[in-house]
Amino acid sequence: MATMLMTHGGWAGGPWFLLFPLLWGAVLVTAFLLWRGRDRRWTGGAEEILAERYARGEISADELQQRRDELRRKRR
């Protein structure tokens, strides 16, 4: 029975034994990266950066508002 599995594509039947799990691993990693990228793209990343710079004191409230307005005009 064991010899039959070995010769007819059973558990040790060639590259599919390793290739199939690697293929699914690549699919899952790709799906995760696309999902993570989608979240960043639609959350207003530039506005978040501006808010962080304002919180650190790098820009003033007037400059924050001016740059947000500019970003929102470009999105239209």
Secondary structure by P-SEA (a helix, b strand, c coil): caaaaaacccccccccccaaaaaaaaaaaaaaaaaaaaaaaccaaaaaaaaaaaaaccccaaaaaaaaaaaaaaac
